[in-house]
Amino acid sequence: MRLCLTAFALAASVLPASPLPAQSFPCAPREQMLRIVIDQLGETRQATGAAGRGAQMALFASESGSWTMLLFLHDGRACLLANGIGFRATGGLQPARGNPA
């Protein structure tokens, strides 16, 4: 429940007052997003990856199982792509098909 409320507060704090197009994600300055994910949710970076146009993806997770996926843009913003609960590491790269170990 706390995670859902925090995620709602995160989205509310970064969403503009005007309506968003269907494909938009809530974005804010990188440091503001990191303060929420690291300081408030207690998550640590678990994985990173290069995305198109110079962007970087990062997956954060906590010991309690909360997780957040952010996209860092070259202009200094970070966008919330997804978040949830029940994170568990799979012990390395896993095949794309089948059940993860």
Secondary structure, 3 states (H helix, E strand, C coil): CHHHHHHHHHHHHHCCCCCCCCCCCCEEEHHHHHHHHHHHCCCEEEEEEECHHHCEEEEEECCCCCEEEEEECCCCEEEEEEEECCCCCCCCCCCCCCCCC
